[in-house]
Amino acid sequence: MAKYSTGDGGDSAGGSCELCGAGGDTQTASVAGATLQLCSDCAQNHGENERTGSNSGSEGERDRKRRAAQNTAKIQDAQSADASHWEDGADYDTDQLPYLVKEYGSLVTEARQDKGLQTGELADELDLTEDDVLAVEQGRAVQANVDGSTITALEGFLDIELAESR
């Protein structure tokens, strides 16, 4: 019988191994979910016997249940309203960052340079942090959590439009 045969050519006594083709006595074993006739060497190395399968299955089941419990805990944490990481006195709901036009950073940079100001001078003039001004100029307003009032102040002082619509 050829290697990797379908097993239709004979009984288990005296056949050949369906993996390596060795002749002789074979035994029925499960390999990757398929039932095959294997020699003793292939059955030992490739077969899935009941003792090994049940141990790895129970370990796999424990791992699966542990991961499911961890994911459930993560979801519950995400759904719980925990505002402890928010800054005191911050008004995130009423001072939201508006949708900004494309290339808003270069607009701010050009307008600031036209006025002959450095980033620190512009920040001082508008009572903003230099980090916020730099974040806007570098196009990182969202990542730096710049608030809407910063954008409004820059628009008013530099006479530019940064928000798509209000």
Steps between C-alpha positions, in 0.01 A plus 500: 500500500635846413602763745205718619247257363133509573517166677274311261746223423476243775458435866714605797692172520794482263430830317740789460523823698303780339765757601837341432397201289674245725359151469398282789251524778308828521268651752222753469594849621369852463728756332373859469145376523540223237485131590797321342673163505847564644806297589600506867768767443265741320220432748734586787639817334202632307191339644272674746435249776223550751722565804699782334198645326293528815779671697573757234129543447436579864797740507373661181153526648642665816699747287194577290287560809771718657527714186120529484490617862777754433316634195177527698681695772649736240159564350346567841784741585449684172126530560530633854508878521828569677589867477786478751756549222341827386646827617309691766324805364532392136185542297543243225137495392458874434852572365527233233752513220317578174564319172806668355577582137772310318851636552383706799850484646665670205229770503585585861875492433474732199267745678726509807807562286316774308445676833871458581441294815675197646285218639574604858406862426172394341422276798574786744288743298198266512565364851548146362771245561775482242445123486142554379612747233771260383254211495264698276783610268624141471151368422472314832206688653291188554785288640609782735142553627493863395164651590263701285574830676865475387389467139256790540772721651743418218234566235409835649854628557649374172185574294481150347238225478605170657160343572310343211164630623347623823 
